[in-house]
Amino acid sequence: MACFSQPAIKTKCLFYFCAMKWNLLVVLLWVGGAATAQKKITMYKTFGGVIYMLSDSLEISPKQTASILFTHPQAYPEFKKARGWSTASALTGFTGAAMVAIPLATLAFGEHADWGYAIGGSALIAIGLVCNQVYKARALYAIDLYNADLPQKTSRLRPRLQFYGTSACLVIKF
């Protein structure tokens, strides 16, 4: 009560009390933000690639995933290696498809096709498929490393019920 007896002291005490509440609020927000700073990343395999989800609600790109994993010293190098395998998969798959297309286009125009290109292209496509599987395995391992200290492990199955007019469809992503 002595604090509020004089007007000049009253404003100083109110300012001190407000400043103390502000500092407490900043500390609580900082501690709460630090506790929720690391969010769970989940990878869902699709037919042609993968989908990365942040906290199972926001779809993120591989570059965004890499920037999130940058803070983790073990997961980031593993994810960089996985992206290298993804690049190799894309290059060999595209080159193989182009090589397969050469004899098919030649045959379509009525000329004699050289099937060696098709065999070589098929081999490159097979190598691209193997590289894609290695990419998916390494990326999943990197995400599991990142999520290791979180209470739940990475989910690999994602069932979802979709409605289309009067019918429904169960979609399972893995």
C-alpha positions, 0 to 999 in steps of 0.5 A, a space after each residue: 500500500 505504501 507504493 500507492 500513497 504518492 502519485 509519482 511513486 504510484 506511476 513508477 510502481 505501475 510501470 514496474 509491475 507492467 514491465 515485470 508482466 511483459 518480461 514474464 510473458 516474453 519468457 513464457 512465449 520463448 519457452 513455449 516456442 522452444 518446446 514446439 520448434 521441432 515439428 514432426 515431418 512425415 514422408 508418404 510414398 506415392 507411385 512416382 515419388 514421395 510427399 513430405 508433410 509437416 505435422 501431418 497438416 502441411 505439404 512441404 517440398 523437398 527443399 523446404 524439408 532440407 531446410 528444416 533438416 538443416 538444424 539436425 547434424 545427422 539427418 541433413 547429410 543423409 537427406 543430401 545423399 538421398 537427394 543425390 540419388 533422386 537426381 540420379 534417378 531422374 537423369 537415368 530415367 529420362 535418358 532411358 526413356 529417350 533412348 527407348 523412344 528413338 527406335 519406336 519413333 524410327 519404326 513409326 516412320 517406317 524405317 529400320 529400327 535399331 533395337 539396341 537403343 531400346 535395350 540400353 534405354 530399358 537398362 537405364 530405366 531399371 537403374 533409375 527405378 533402383 536409384 528411386 528406391 534408394 532415394 526413398 529409403 535414405 530420405 525415410 531414414 533421414 526423417 526417422 533420425 530427425 523425428 527420433 526424439 519425438 514421441 511417435 515414429 514416422 508413419 508410413 501408411 495414411 488412410 483417408 476416406 474421400 467422398 464423391 457425390 453419393 459414393 465414397 472411396 478409401 485411399 491409402 498412401 504408403 
